[in-house]
Amino acid sequence: LLLGLNFAPDSVVEKLSRSRYGHDLIRIAHFDAATDYIEANRRTVWDYAGAVGEQHPLVGVGIGRLPLLMANVHDPELDAHFNPLHETAHSQYVQIKTEEGMLGLALFLGLLAMALGGARTRGPSLGQSAAAPWRLAGVAGLAGASLSLAAGHALLLPSAGALFAGMLGWLLAGPSPATGPNIAAPQSKGTALQPFVAAGLAFAVAFLPLYAPGGRK
């Protein structure tokens, strides 16, 4: 399909682009159209985000602050689409690098690498290394979503973020043992509380900065 679209006559490409979904298909899969689209609709905000990120390259400018700060570097004379109220970097990786710095981006990419590596699991009956089909499906979904994040900001949408986080957590569970857990062994009170403690710490890390000086802004 990719080769066919790129080698098809201009008349065929033009006919396809007349429909709503055909237009999107050409815009994504036809190299010339994709390059033009990125140049017209992504390059400007990528440059703006880069200018904002230069202020704090290591730790970033703060989660959620890019739209506020990007308006300060916007050139109103530039002929490009830009919404000064809530514009984003239109690339999840650029967004993370700007708001969370190189440290945040390294952590995010490390989580992706660990999750994709988590597809290797032990076969439940053979007792040997084998990739389970459901884990391979998770890898395919995570790889496809991660690729789309290069020119999009899907994780800023709660629904897409939940799906992405679900695949990430699914694969980060890692290899499972050949034999199931010993359900007869009693759990201690501390073990039973561990998930709740972990969740509480995660939410504390996320929300405590709101109560720091200047955090609400």
N, C-alpha and C positions, 0 to 999 in steps of 0.2 A: 504494500500500500504506500509506504514511504517513497520507494523508488518510483512507483507509478505516478504519484502526484508531482514529483520533481521533474520527471521527464515527459509529462503530459503536455500536449500543445496548449498554447495560451487560451485558445477558444474553449477547451475543456475546463481549464482552471477557472476561467471567467464564468462559465455556466454553473459550475459547482458553487462558486462564491455568492451566487444570487440568493441562495437559501440561508436561513439563520445558522443552522448547524454546519452547512457546507462552508460558510464563511469562516467559522471558528476552526474547522478542520484545516482549511488552507492556511489560515493564520498561524497555526501551530506546526503543521507538518511540512509546509512548503518552505524551503530554506530562505528564499528571497523574501517572502511575505513575513516570515518569522523575524528575520533580521530587521526589516523595515518597522515592524510592530514594536520590537524591543527598543529600537532607536527612538521611535516617536513617543512611546508610552512608558518606558522604563528608565532609559538612560538619564533623564533629567533628575528623577527622584533618587536614583542611585548616587548620582554626583552630589546631590544635596545631603543625603544621609552620610556620605563619606566626609563631607565638610563638617557636619555636626560631630561625627565620631572622632575626628582629629583632636577634639578637646580633651577626651579621656579615653585613649585607645586601649588601655589595659582593662579597666573595669566598666567602661561605658558611661553613658550619661544618665542611666536610670530607666527601669522598665516603665514603658508607657509615655515617656517624655519626648520621644522623637517627633511626633506630630506637632507638639508645641514649639520645639526648637527649630524644626525644619522651616517653619514659616519665617524665621529670622534670616535665613540664608537664601530665601526665594527671590529670584530676579523677576519682577513683574513685567519687564520688557521682553522676557523670553517667550517665544511663541510655543508654548507647551501646556498641556492640561495639568493643572495643579489646584488642589482644593486646600486653601490655607487653614481650614478649620479642623480637618481630620485626615490629612494625607499621611500615608505610610510609605515604607521603603519599597513595597511591592516585591520583596524578596525576603523570605523568612531568615535566611542566613545573613543578609545585610542588616536586617532589623535587629537580630540578636547581637551581631558584632557592634552595632552602634549603641544599643541600649545596655548591653551586658559586657561589652568589651571582648578582647581576645580570650580572656579567661572563660567567659560565658559561652562563647562560640566553641572553644576547645571542649568544654564540658558537654555541650549539646552533641557535637560530632562524636565524642567518646561514647555517649549513651547510644547513639545510632550504631556505631561499630560493635558495641557489646551486644545490642539487641539482634543485629544481623548475624553475629556469631552464635547467638543462642539457639539458632535453628538446628545445631548439632545436638542430638539427644540420643539416649540409649534406647534401643528397641525393647519394648516391654516384655517380649517373650524370648527373644534371641539372646539377650544379655550382651549384645555387641553394639558398636557404634553404628548408628543408622539415622538418617534424617527422616523424621516423621512427616507425612504429607501435610498435616495441618500446620506444622511449623514452616514448611516450605511455602505454604499459602500466605502465612504471616509475613515471611520475608518478601514475597512478591508484592504484597500490599504496601509494606513499609518502604521498600525500594521505590515503587512507583510514586508514592506520596512524597518521599524525600526529594525525588527528582523534580516534581512539580513545584516544590518550595523554592527552587532556585529563581523562579521568575514570578512567584506569587506569595501571598501572605495568608495561607489558609488557616494557620494555627491561631490567628487573631479571631477567628470565628469559633464560638464555643462548640458548635456541633462537630466541625472538622477537628478541632483540638481534642475532643473526647475520643473520636475514632482513632486519631493518631496516637494518643496516649494509651489507648487500649491495646493497639498492636505493639507498641513499645514495651508496655508492661508484660504482655503475653510472652514476648520473646525474651525479655530480660529475666524471666523465671528460670531460664537456663536448662541444662540437662536434667532429666529426671532419672532416678535410679531404676534399675531393672526390676526391683521388687518394690512393692508399695510400702507405705509407712506402717509402722506397728501401731495399729489403732487401739490395741489393748493396753498400751502403756499410758498411764495417767498423766495428764498435763498439769504442770504446776500453775499456780495462780499467776506468777510472773510471765510464764510463756503465753498464757491465754490473753494477757493484757498487752503483749508486744505490738500487735497490729494497731491498737488504739493509741499507744504511746507514739509509735512511728507516725501515724496520721496526724496526731496533735503537734508533733515537732515540725512536720511538713507545713501545716497551716500556720504555725507560729513564724517560721522562716518567711512565709509569703506575706503575712499581714503585720508583723511587728514593725517593719519600716514605716508603715502608715502613721505610727505614733512617735516616730523620731522627729526632731526639729525639721520642719519643712517637708515632712514626709507626705502630708496630705496633698500638697501641691504637686 
